[in-house]
Amino acid sequence: MNKFIYILFFTTLGFSQIDSVKVEIDSATVAIDTANFEAFNNVISNEKALTAIFEKLYQLEENQDRKVRIVHIGDSHIQADLFTGKIRYRMQQIFGNAGFGFTFPYSLANTNNSSPIKFTGSGGFSASRNLYADTSKPVGVSGISFQPKDKTFHIDMLVKDSQFDFTKLKVISPKNENIFNVSFAKKSFTTQEKVAVKTPAISSHKVKPGEVLGVIADKYNISLKQLKTANGLTSDNIRDGKILKIPGGKTVTTYKTVSTVKYVYEPIVLENTPLYNSYTSEKPIDKITIIGNENNSEFALNGLILENDNVGITYSSIGVNGAKSSDFNKFPLFFEQLPALEADLYVISLGTNESFDKQDIPTYFGNLKTMIDGIKLKCPEASILVTTPPPSLLHGKSQNIYIEKYAEKIIEMAAAENYAVWNLLDVFGGNKNIIMNSRMGLMARDKVHYSNTGYDKQGELFFDAFIQSYELYKSEK
């Protein structure tokens, strides 16, 4: 209980009143740098929409539940996993680390992600983001289609941070087909085979008195250069009686034995469930190889979920660079696979790219509502929280009035549509504060994206507002 009292205390102070705060959490001291930054109205509105997730967290603290799962969906602000990475870290500090959650082979899909999960592979892969992919592509819950080109592909996954070693692996694929196997080891073996080696036949010629190289070359229908090269000669002078090699003639075939080291993966078949294909290990795992099931010839991977045996939270990040809510909406597979995430809360952070398209309010909110309704239909027990877009310039140049109007509409419709709101636009000072935020090093050069420090600050502030609302819920129980 005390750990939350400390956090609530510094929240009420306001960041503008202090330079640095040390918060004591279960005897551990965490330094939080808040120098020179003023957070504006950092609260969650319509927080009653979060009653279900708050109750799950309360049960988690009371050891009546083992896991709470949160999924954060958005655009490039989310795909980088900087903003969400901070939230994950802070949430798991308080409630416990139940695993990394959702992950995807972004690097093999030729795009970015900063999470501590590394993917490598071979065989070639094709990928397409939901904003570019045609509707025939298997774009599912990741928002990106990902298909191996070669049946002999393999995907290697390495957990670089041991705190995210896992005991439970869940594989999400189209139609939930069992098309993948998992391997934890590979064994080598040596094969030997005879290989044909073809070489041109070489005859010889003994130089007679008075013969010159040019005449000898003409005799055997080869060039002077070929004759000199075959015999390592650098000049046209030649002594009588020398034996010359004459290249050309018929090809001679010989055979030699070649040894080759090959590897074979030792697959473990995944268990098929109604939501995903899974594997459970008795010991923590930090690396696996994913290969194709030999009974299949076509493969598509929509994502992986990594969990452990601990009580706590998973905080999953699903972002697509450049995406809008309409891009997620056009792929039914996205919604069909949402139940595999088993989320208790969905956080939606979209709107920046809609503003670049200068979408009017009815179009913007209509698409957002379609996305929210789709989530509610497939995951009726989950709570929903919508964040407004952060402050940004329109195409890095002019004032972005669209996100201001989007924020107003999001807040206006929250009660009617039963979702909570975190007004990131307001918290970061609105568009009028862009220059100041930039000078403080919180924004990227384009004044649309944010620096690592800026995303880190956003994550800290989101966590702070969320915990404040949760503490209020507990105080009223």
Secondary structure as UniProt FT lines:
FT   HELIX           2..13
FT   HELIX           15..17
FT   STRAND          20..25
FT   TURN            26..27
FT   STRAND          28..33
FT   TURN            35..36
FT   STRAND          44..45
FT   HELIX           47..50
FT   HELIX           51..61
FT   TURN            62..63
FT   STRAND          67..74
FT   HELIX           76..79
FT   HELIX           83..95
FT   STRAND          101..103
FT   HELIX           107..109
FT   STRAND          117..122
FT   STRAND          125..129
FT   TURN            130..132
FT   TURN            135..136
FT   TURN            141..142
FT   STRAND          144..148
FT   TURN            151..152
FT   STRAND          154..159
FT   HELIX           162..164
FT   STRAND          166..172
FT   HELIX           174..176
FT   STRAND          180..206
FT   TURN            209..210
FT   HELIX           213..219
FT   TURN            220..221
FT   HELIX           224..231
FT   TURN            240..241
FT   STRAND          243..269
FT   STRAND          271..272
FT   STRAND          277..285
FT   STRAND          287..292
FT   TURN            294..295
FT   STRAND          303..307
FT   STRAND          312..319
FT   TURN            321..322
FT   HELIX           325..329
FT   HELIX           332..337
FT   HELIX           338..341
FT   STRAND          345..349
FT   HELIX           352..356
FT   TURN            357..358
FT   HELIX           361..378
FT   TURN            380..381
FT   STRAND          383..387
FT   STRAND          393..394
FT   TURN            395..397
FT   STRAND          398..399
FT   HELIX           401..417
FT   STRAND          420..422
FT   HELIX           424..427
FT   TURN            428..429
FT   HELIX           431..433
FT   HELIX           434..439
FT   TURN            440..441
FT   TURN            445..446
FT   HELIX           452..475
//
